[in-house]
Amino acid sequence: MSGAEQPDRVAPGHRVTVEDVRALVGPATPHFALQLRDRVARLIEGLPADDPARIEGERAIARLEQIARDGQTSGHVQEYELPLPSLHLEPTHEA
């Protein structure tokens, strides 16, 4: 997954929308959640606190952090599939 943003989302004069945020975070999985979080943060950073896209972006950031931490246990988990694990790594025990 590239960290680069779609050109139309960062074009001068483009007004960031709730749909922009939702399109960006729609395919989130634990493995890409933190990359998507960073992209959403860059996308909304200049918006006022009461802007609907910023509010949606902040909600998305919280959800992405939770997915990265806890894994994905809902959504598109099919019958007989295991949920996607989080990125939490167990500490290594070195001798």
PyMOL commands that set and color helices and strands:
alter all, ss='L'
color gray80, all
select helices_A, chain A and resi 7-10+18-25+33-44+52-70
alter helices_A, ss='H'
color red, helices_A
deselect
rebuild
show_as cartoon
